[in-house]
Amino acid sequence: MIMYASRITSLPPYLFAAIDKAKQEVIKKGADVINLSIGDPDLPTPPHIVEAMKRSVSNPERHRYPSYEGMLAFRTAVAAWIKKTMKVDLNPEDEVLTLIGSKEGIAHIPLAFLNPGEVSLVPDPAYPVYNIGTILADGKPHKMPLLAENDFLPDLDAIPARVAEKAKIMFINYPNNPTSATASIKFFEEVVDFANENDVLVVHDNAYSEMTYDGYKAPSFLSVNGAKEIGVEMHSLSKTYNMTGWRIGYAIGNRDILSGLGKVKTNVDSGAFEAVQEAGIAALYGPQDCVREMNGVYKERRDALLAGLKELGFEVKPPKATFYVWTRVKGSSLDFSRMLLEKAGIVATPGVGFGEYGEGYIRFALTQPVDRINEAVERMRKLGI
Ligand SMILES: *Cc1c(COP(=O)(O)O)cnc(C)c1O
């Protein structure tokens, strides 16, 4: 008899696997499914990045084990890119750590800082990995509700003193998945104050920093005074350069926090393939028009979906960032998404899958062309939604 450890059996089911199964069943019946559920860009990696990879992969020097902290050339490219886009100074030697995708860093960081039973502060609704990484480290997640009335920012004053006292890590994520909310510098300053008062280290997930619209620029958490003393920021090339499959990201900020994460990584992985890091260097130093063009595509899709949803009577505000539209629905989000799938062949993510405070919402990802988005709206109209 195979017995799983309780840290595995206590994990919530991975939402996207369940949705995929339901979707496959509908496809099997021959339906034309419009998938607006997964946050994976449908556009290809820009050609100059692919070319850099092709060159690098033929170089035998790249075939060996990489160093665990990443190539200095990659970390130097990161520091230059961060300086240029976010005006933050970093020492590439010890304030940048290469990751095998930012998910890897997020999942591993609790192992370096949580003793069993210690608390991490986790937003809800959220990307599931903050919660799951905590559970895998035998830590205790404490949920910080992200509510519409607080513009989907956690209410730091609502965190009970006894919880704050025990907390070791706080996870935040702006621009936010799934709510597409953004955070102000003032909010980041409040987080730094909270971290100092309660001896908490902060992990800011900035995976969507470049996916912005209407002139909005997403700040780095590290641009706030004192942030680098208590925090790190996770970055990813996945969404910025359509590189989800390549598995490349990085963590920047406090050198002691990065060193703790690095210690875990040295012992569980052996770094990111150097050819992928060289492709990353090409992405970071290369022309950034591809990012602007991509945002133009998402903006057109966003506007199509918003116009459609508005006509159907949904409450929606145009998101300034991310490729998600987060909107309130009547009744249970799971029932609503099941109905969309079975009656209209539309896959969207029920808010409850991101946590209990996501209930009553649904998330549409803008990862289909405009004509498919319009088709989805048309199907909803016919359904009388
Ligand atoms: C997509 C996403 C990531 C990126 O993950 P990678 O492992 O870098 O591909 C991280 N955080 C959030 C919130 C995301 O949505």
The ligand as an ORCA input file, in Angstrom:
! r2SCAN-3c Opt
* xyz 0 1
  C       2.856     33.109    -14.690
  C       3.169     33.520    -13.293
  C       4.454     33.363    -12.790
  C       5.566     32.911    -13.702
  O       5.991     31.679    -13.548
  P       7.315     31.149    -14.260
  O       7.657     30.033    -13.359
  O       8.356     32.226    -14.258
  O       6.927     30.722    -15.635
  C       4.729     33.782    -11.517
  N       3.784     34.377    -10.768
  C       2.550     34.571    -11.228
  C       1.570     35.272    -10.384
  C       2.199     34.133    -12.499
  O       0.951     34.300    -12.933
*
